[in-house]
Amino acid sequence: MARAALLFLAAYVASCAQCTDTISADVRKKGQSTDTSEVAENYMPILCSPVHTTLPLTSSVHTLKPDDISAVSYLGSLPSNRLEVSKVVSRVAELLSMFNPEVITHYTEQTTLQPRNLLEEAASLPLSQQTTDWNLVLLFVPADSMCSCSSDVAADVKATVQEVEAALQLLKKRLHRTLVHVAIWSTAYHQENRCECMRDEMINQKLHKATLLTTLQDSLRHVLENPMWHSEQEDFTAVLHSVPIILHQISNTENTWNEPNQLAIQLWTNLLQPSIGQPEVMDSTVMTIPCPSQDRPFLRTQRNSPTEREENFSMRVDPVMGTEIHCKERSPSPTTPNSVHDLRPGDIKVVAAVGDSLTAGSGVGAETDNLLLVINEYRGLSWSIGGDENITTVTTLPNILREFNPSLTGFSLGIGNKDSPQAFLNQAVPGAKSGDLVQQVRVLVDKMKNDLRINFHDDWKVITVFIGGNDICDFCTDSIFFSPRNVVKRVQQALDILHSEVPRAIVNLVEMIHIVPLRELHNERSLGCPTWLVSLICPCILKPKEGSAELQKVKDYNKAYQDSMRALVDSGRYDTHDNFTVVLQPFLREIYLPRLDDGRPDRSFFSPDCFHLSQKAHTLLARALWNNMLEPVGNKTVTQDFEAGIDLKCPTETNQFFRTALNSNYTFPDPQPTSAPVTNWGSDFSCVNTAPSDTVPTSAHRVRPADIKVVAALGDSLTTGFGAKAKNLLQLITEYRGVSWSIGGDKNLESVTTLPNILRKFNPKVKGMSTGQGKLGQIGFNMGVSGAKITGIPGQVRRLIDTMKNDSNVDFENDWKLVTLFIGGNDLCQYCNDRASLSPQNYSHHMMTSLDILYKEVPRMIVNVMDILELEGLRRIKRDSLGCSLIQKFVCPCFLLPGDDSPELAEVKRINRELQIETERLVYGGRYDNREDFAVVAQPFFKNTNVPLDADSRPDSTFFSEDCFHFSERAHAQMAAALWNNMLEPVGKKQTYNNFTNDRNNIRCPTEEHPYIFTKVNSLPSLPTTTAPITDGTASAHSSMTTSSTTQSTALPLQPDCTDHVPAWLAAVLAAVGLLIGCGVTWLLLFCIRKRSKKQMMSTVEMKGTVFF
């Protein structure tokens, strides 16, 4: 009886699902277009449902719910951003329409290109016709109308704030039942065209922009904290958003439509009451739509969501920043030493420093809650060059040295920029990059030569160089300019000047800081860090998502900068005479963020912006640098745990000198030997578990690599190996099928990396690979055709089936087969010439037709379906040759001919992504899940295509053939390894980007825990059950399997044997549960109908026409 109840329940739910599908189809026919409906259905799970409360219609703005809003208005847009503002407001209105489908949007009329002030716009806002209607007004404060580097910026901010206050007064007088949300609107890109001062290369544009926004935000906060805006009346209030709305500069790509969505979600989140413990939205990198809750159902006002500034953050201020020095050996050398390797601390007469904001002292002395003070340069507190007070209260390298030589000079004092008299030999500039070092060094040398306090030729000098943080903060904007090699080359130019012009100097080259841990501060939202501000200053560090290829690239670049600096010093380039040396000080190589007792990062080590360092951190940096200077080269501290504190080291009788390579007996490593020329693109193999299954598997979800007996491939020129080994244009048209990544079988894996050659390590008798080249080669089961489009794949499939059936070496019914399908490049390259036949819908149709044939007619098969690669990267491939100059654009005109920001390029990039989406939707849509001996798997390593780069971070053309379009044998080898590795990764956790390297050891191995090729089913926590082997050998039998009612589900895990005994009470419980679920499904069905009818009503709304996603 229990089993009968379960069957009844399953049948009932299935019938309800069918009914729902039918209604959905009917709605699509009668309502919106199919595309729009599908988009809405896809995003239905992430949209909000109205919060059902028993509260009556509100009369107070402080208990206003989203469904109470009848109209949305906005003001404050500039002509330059009017389009973007209107898009964002439209999307906010769409979000409100989830609660009130009849909400309308009022747009202020703009009859001229000249901007109107806020008062004029406020006066033109329409009055509500209904006394019960509630209005939402979004007042944007345009920060881009001000010049952030101007000397008049303070006056401009004051005038803007006064204008906002006057506009609010007018709105309060004219409008009733109105909620006003005020937000600063800005663009992240620079203002060179608007501001003359921004053209000055020495201006730190990002820091000036961030400072302007912070000043404006703080000034508006002071105005809107006035009780008159939230306490005087119940039908009007104004609220300030705690985070500016910042539009980032993006090209005309798929992200163009995404940016307004992100900004709209940021606005929407700050419109709602924050959840308990939820901080303000600091960025919008994650597309998640928050919804009102039962306990927090209202729109935010100052009264119902009072701002508790820094409520979760309390800096542990350490008033003692001094250091006790217990060193006994403090005397200088008896006579002035002639060698830099015999230099005692007391011999140092001059200190100097160059670098960026950490050396300039930005924000070091800023009060804990005053973000505006971060722009101040507290040079007297700088760890490497500051000289404020003395060592008992301020710990810096000069203050330590002054304990050994009180007449030390060169240090900086107080607050000021590099040109202030007190800056002296501190020539660091906030925002400086490696390219600015040469200019800083030249100014520094001139100052030392011309200052009467310095004996340029006789005084011993310590010069500290620290640079690179701003380079890595911007590296993602130009990976070539900021490549490790180019950055260190610019550092070398600066050091070369010091080496050639400055006598008697020891240069501390402080290794670049390990900057990635900075992300932890901004991931911990309870600390209240201004992430929006740091995202302006250092976007490349904060923007990447955890686990992404972009974040891994950050880590790789960070380490490469460090390695390159070390290699520069280890070259011995600066140890050519005894009165000069450069010593690498690596104490920042590995940083461990100090933490509070509750495990959160300790913000007291940072200035208020959570980016620059506080005096507490500068104290530890100074101690760490000093200790590094006394540690022998080759045995210096490279790990810094600030939480543990740092004790100051002292010179000893046996080690009195600053340590250099020579007095540390350090041997510079030999230059890296020139790599031998690569003779092949083979791979090494180290797998141990290479045995086949004990018995031939009957399930596609239990197939080991050694069980594969037959390989095949379908596709275009990349499958045929077109031009893969070409050395000239004549060879370009040759098909080198033997080295084709997915089907080639030339030589062996050690010489040629292909999928079949990898499989032959598991089963030497695998059949079907192609060998050789041109007409002399053996095609095998390589059905690829150069120039093929998706329309040709069904024919290739038919030819493959016939060829396999007629091959006497293939047991068509019993051999396990692996076929790889890679197509779409030619469809994309010619899309602009025939949009109708090359549409994503037709692409999906032909792909489905091809897979359907295999599914119905071929037993025991696994199909690899490749995501089409992103072709945009091909635009970067350049080579000074006729083939690259002429043939490349001819082969792929739709991708390579349009301009960088053209609508044509944006369109074909969108189609590129749609083809990927259509492929995965087809593969994992369940269409091919009802056969136990058949599986289709999408292998996505090309989904996010990275162009391989050379040592200079330029596109590596050796991965491409003579036309700079087709792949070379080297690229085929990397594709084969990437495909193989994808096959051994579970669905949902496959690598979605290529990582092409020269590593011969990148072949993954099956594990004992999971020795099978991954499919959708065996990627689940438990393996599927195995059905009985297929006995009917006819093709029609395979076709009938798709409708057979006896096909066992593969989605269920292995189950233990069970008895037929079922307790009587279980049947009653199941019957009751079935009844409850039936009622629930019925309610859900009625609810869906109601919601769909609401969506139809939305088509009459004034702001219709914009699809949110």
Number of C-alpha atoms within 10 A of each C-alpha: 14 17 12 12 19 16 11 14 19 13 12 16 16 12 12 17 14 12 13 19 12 12 16 17 14 11 18 17 12 9 17 14 11 13 10 14 18 14 13 16 11 11 11 11 9 12 14 16 14 16 17 9 8 6 7 6 11 14 13 15 27 21 19 22 23 23 18 22 24 22 20 22 20 23 28 25 23 22 14 11 15 13 11 16 22 17 20 20 25 28 24 23 26 24 21 24 21 20 19 20 21 20 22 24 24 17 17 17 9 12 7 8 9 9 15 15 16 24 19 13 19 23 14 13 19 13 12 16 7 8 9 14 14 27 25 22 21 21 26 22 26 20 24 22 13 20 22 27 21 15 10 11 15 15 12 18 22 15 12 22 20 15 16 22 17 15 21 22 14 16 20 20 10 14 18 21 22 26 27 23 21 24 23 22 22 20 18 18 16 17 20 13 9 13 15 12 18 20 14 12 10 13 16 16 22 20 20 19 26 21 20 22 24 19 18 21 22 15 16 25 16 10 16 19 16 10 12 12 20 21 12 10 14 15 19 23 27 25 23 23 22 20 23 26 24 20 18 13 12 13 12 17 18 16 13 14 13 14 21 22 22 21 25 26 24 26 24 21 22 23 23 21 23 23 16 8 9 10 17 19 20 20 21 18 14 9 13 13 15 17 22 20 17 10 10 19 21 23 25 27 25 19 15 16 16 11 13 7 10 14 11 12 16 13 16 12 12 9 9 12 17 17 20 12 14 10 13 10 15 19 14 17 15 7 7 15 17 13 15 25 20 19 24 23 25 21 24 25 22 24 26 26 29 27 26 25 26 27 28 34 34 29 30 31 23 23 16 20 15 14 19 19 20 24 19 18 27 29 35 27 31 37 29 37 34 32 28 21 15 17 21 14 16 26 31 33 27 32 29 24 22 20 18 20 19 13 12 21 20 27 26 31 22 18 19 19 21 20 11 13 11 19 25 23 25 33 27 30 25 23 23 23 22 24 21 21 26 20 12 20 22 15 14 21 17 10 17 20 15 11 12 9 12 19 14 19 12 14 15 27 25 22 24 24 26 25 28 24 24 19 25 26 21 18 22 18 12 11 18 19 18 26 22 27 18 20 22 25 17 17 24 19 16 21 22 15 14 24 23 10 10 18 20 23 26 26 23 22 21 22 24 24 20 20 20 15 14 17 17 13 21 22 13 13 18 17 21 21 21 22 23 21 25 20 20 20 24 20 18 21 24 25 15 17 13 11 8 12 18 16 18 14 15 21 16 12 18 22 19 17 26 21 16 18 24 19 17 17 19 21 13 15 14 20 19 10 11 16 20 22 28 25 24 25 28 25 23 22 20 19 18 16 19 19 15 13 8 7 8 15 21 20 26 23 27 22 26 27 26 23 25 19 26 28 29 23 19 26 25 25 24 25 24 26 24 22 21 25 21 21 21 20 22 14 10 17 19 15 14 21 15 18 14 9 12 16 13 18 17 18 18 13 9 6 15 19 23 23 23 25 21 17 15 16 12 14 12 14 10 8 9 7 6 6 6 6 6 8 7 13 21 22 24 15 16 12 13 11 15 18 14 18 15 7 7 16 21 19 22 27 25 25 24 22 27 22 25 25 21 24 26 25 30 28 26 25 25 27 28 32 31 29 29 30 21 20 12 13 15 10 16 19 16 18 26 29 32 28 36 36 30 36 33 35 28 22 15 16 22 15 17 26 34 33 27 32 29 24 22 20 19 21 19 13 13 19 20 27 27 28 22 18 21 17 10 8 14 18 21 22 23 28 25 27 20 17 17 19 20 23 20 19 25 20 13 20 22 15 14 21 16 11 15 19 15 12 11 9 11 18 14 19 16 18 16 27 24 20 22 25 25 23 29 22 23 19 26 27 20 18 23 18 13 10 12 11 13 21 18 23 14 14 22 21 16 18 23 17 16 21 22 16 15 23 27 19 16 21 26 25 25 25 23 24 22 22 25 24 24 19 21 16 15 19 17 14 19 18 17 7 12 12 18 20 14 12 17 22 20 14 18 21 17 22 25 20 14 15 11 14 12 12 13 17 21 21 17 23 20 14 18 24 19 17 22 22 16 17 22 19 14 18 22 15 10 10 16 18 20 20 24 27 26 24 24 24 21 25 28 27 23 22 20 18 18 18 21 19 17 13 12 15 17 17 20 17 21 17 23 25 26 27 26 26 23 22 25 25 28 24 23 28 29 27 24 25 26 26 24 23 19 24 23 20 20 18 21 11 9 17 22 19 17 22 16 19 13 12 12 16 12 18 20 17 17 20 13 9 6 16 20 24 23 25 25 19 22 23 19 16 8 13 17 22 19 18 16 13 14 16 9 10 12 12 13 11 16 21 18 12 17 16 11 13 9 7 14 16 16 22 16 14 15 12 9 6 6 7 6 7 6 12 10 10 9 13 17 14 13 18 18 13 15 19 13 12 15 16 12 11 17 15 12 14 16 12 12 15 16 11 13 18 13 17 18 15 13 20 15 13 16 13 19 14 10 10 11 19 12
